[in-house]
C-alpha cells in the first residue's frame, strides 16, 4: 500500500467535514482555503470518495459535501483505499511477477507483506470520529460559514449632508449675506 499526498489530503478533508458535524454541507472551496489545498485537486479526490460512498454531495448555492455514512463506520483505511489506485488499496497484494524477482526481493517479500498487513490493520482500527474527537480535544474549531452565500446585498449608503448652497440663487444669497 502506498501512502501519498492524496491519502494525507483526503484524510485531512474528511476530518474537516467530520468536525462540521450536522452543520450542513461543506464546500470544497472552504476546505481548500482552510488547508491550502487546490480546489481542482480536492475535486478529483472527492470524486473518488463519492464513488466509494464515503461522502455525499449537494448541489446549489448552499451545497457541498457531507459524510455518506456515520463517522464511526469510516476508517482511515477506507479513505486511503478510495483515493489510491486499485493496486495500492489496503489489503491488496501486488500481483507476483513470474520468475522475474531477484534473490533480494524473495528474501524480503515476507517482511514487507507483514509490515503492510500491520499498517492496514492499524489504519482499520482508527475511525473518523476518533480523529475528529482528537482535533476537538486539541482545541481545533472550524469557523462558522456565512449565513448567506452567492449574491450579497449592497451596503446601504448614508445620505451625504452638505452645507454648500444647492443652486445659483442660494449661492448668490449666501455671498451677499456674508458682506
Rosetta blueprint (number, residue, H / E / L):
1 X L
2 X L
3 X L
4 X L
5 X H
6 X H
7 X H
8 X H
9 X H
10 X H
11 X H
12 X H
13 X H
14 X H
15 X H
16 X H
17 X H
18 X H
19 X H
20 X H
21 X L
22 X L
23 X L
24 X L
25 X L
26 X E
27 X L
28 X H
29 X H
30 X H
31 X H
32 X H
33 X H
34 X H
35 X H
36 X L
37 X L
38 X L
39 X H
40 X H
41 X H
42 X H
43 X H
44 X H
45 X H
46 X H
47 X H
48 X H
49 X H
50 X H
51 X H
52 X L
53 X L
54 X L
55 X E
56 X E
57 X E
58 X E
59 X L
60 X L
61 X L
62 X L
63 X L
64 X E
65 X E
66 X E
67 X E
68 X L
69 X L
70 X L
71 X H
72 X H
73 X H
74 X L
75 X E
76 X H
77 X H
78 X H
79 X H
80 X H
81 X H
82 X H
83 X H
84 X L
85 X L
86 X H
87 X H
88 X H
89 X L
90 X L
91 X L
92 X L
93 X L
94 X L
95 X L
96 X L
97 X L
98 X L
99 X L
100 X L
101 X L
102 X L
103 X H
104 X H
105 X H
106 X H
107 X H
108 X H
109 X H
110 X H
111 X H
112 X H
113 X H
114 X H
115 X H
116 X H
117 X H
118 X H
119 X H
120 X H
121 X H
122 X H
123 X H
124 X H
125 X L
126 X L
127 X E
128 X H
129 X H
130 X H
131 X H
132 X H
133 X H
134 X H
135 X H
136 X H
137 X H
138 X L
139 X L
140 X L
141 X L
142 X L
143 X L
144 X L
145 X L
146 X L
147 X L
148 X L
149 X L
150 X L
151 X L
152 X L
153 X L
154 X L
155 X L
156 X L
157 X L
158 X L
159 X L
160 X L
161 X L
162 X L
163 X L
164 X L
165 X L
166 X L
167 X L
168 X H
169 X H
170 X H
171 X H
172 X H
173 X H
174 X H
175 X H
176 X H
177 X H
178 X L
179 X L
